[in-house]
Amino acid sequence: MDQINFFPLWLSLKTASISTVIVFLTGVFLSYLVSRKEFFGKSIIEAVFLLPLVLPPTVVGFGLLYIFGKNGMIGKILIDLFDFQIVFTWYGALIASIVVSFPLMYQSASAAFKQYDKNLENAALTMGKSRWIVFWTIAFPLAWPGLLAGLVLAFARGLGEFGATLMLAGYIPNVTETIPLAIYFAVESGKMEIAKFWVIIIVALGFFAILWLNWWSARNMMKHNR
Amino acid sequence: MQFLKRSLLFVLILLIIAGCNNGEEGKGKIVDSTNKNQEELFVSAAASLTEAMDEITELYEANHDVKLTFNFAGSGKLAQQIQQGAPVDVFISANENWMDSLEDEGLIDTDTRKDIIGNKLVLIVAKDSEMDIDSFNEIDKAELDQIAIGNPESVPAGEYTETILKNIHKWDELEEKFVYAQDVRQVLTYVETGNTDIGFVYESDALSSDQVKILAEADPSMHDPIIYPGAVTSDSTRKEEGYAFLEFLLSESGQKTLNKYGFSK
């Protein structure tokens, strides 16, 4: 077996973790905001948020390349102002991961904020508590199991992201090589031993993430019932 | 509001369906050219030949009582389909290796194997690029941020690029600038959008895009010849028609059409 380079493992864990944190914060914030307010075009905004879920990842990648590429709307501004390049760097992998995993977090959080009785919040509000306090003491704890499910799904999706990453970050060994890219190019190059190794790693990571979620929510539910 | 939600749901469903179709297309698309009730010839051809074959089909069907049905995909995928028993009459590969492996396994009629056409490796830049070089030797590392090449271990065009850059002693110096693409189409996209300064593709690919221009051609003596072999499969029930089609591709009008799309011998 060829020497295994562990770079893809660290890069994948780094991008998936940072992306999960960003997606969790923005997803929870936006879904709470949208679920508690009625405004014109709400359904359209929700559809836009969920779009990356239904588009093929290569199409998402193509779109991201046009936005964050060297001549893209945002990419050009970042390069001109800060000399900061996204395309062909690990930031490209991070952005791809954020964009494709956001809908999963958003959808789970939306469902979680809808499933309990809103009157609990209304009661607290009429008694003069601020939105902020109500969110932290009522909404967040009640929605937490659903939010956690979204968090794990977002992490798993970010970890497995391939199509958009390949387009935006490109395949540069030791720079933008995540585990899914390593698997793809190993298979294409006929290096089946390396491909198998990474397949086992990524299956194990996904498996333990879900196992942990199930174990955690089972424990959590027991606490609730007590 | 209800109506808006319903129509959005409808659009979402359409998008999902469109997404699914997209995925299918990558696996190889089948193009039906006419509905006439004639002898049908099933041809598996390398994806790079798609546009040229559209025109050749028109030419061929006008003069022959045969209906051509094409299956376009990467040569490796097409060869694997034939290995799995796909009912193909004619196989045209973009690469000699895949044809060799089918020949070794006795899946094609060796007598019918012909070198149909060739291609050239070229250096491309975006249309508005100001780069001014006219040979591979003049590639200057200092002028470049990034270079797009097909992954040499899986993309034939990348393999030829590696050979020639090694032969002119540029590979080691340029290696840190490489972005490896999964196919030649991705190299084109990177150069078209200005994300890499230069890229290496076949001449036929470069001519298919109006967003790029060719700066230099690789010296053919510096790499193995780029050849597209074609052959009739052993299992074909229409061997004569298949062979006649290969002959047509080698005829003057067949070659002329291929030349028009950037292929050459």
Interface residues (C-beta under 8 A of the other chain):
Chain A: S43 I44 A47 L50 L51 V54 L55 P56 V59 F62 L65 Y66 G69 K70 N71 G72 V87 F88 L166 M167 G170 Y171 I172 P173 Y184 F185 E188 S189 G190
Chain B: M1 L4 K5 L8 V11 L12 L15 I16 G19 N22 G23 Q146 A148 N151 E153 S154 F178 V179 Y180 A181 Q182 Q186 T189 Y190 T193 G194 N195 T196
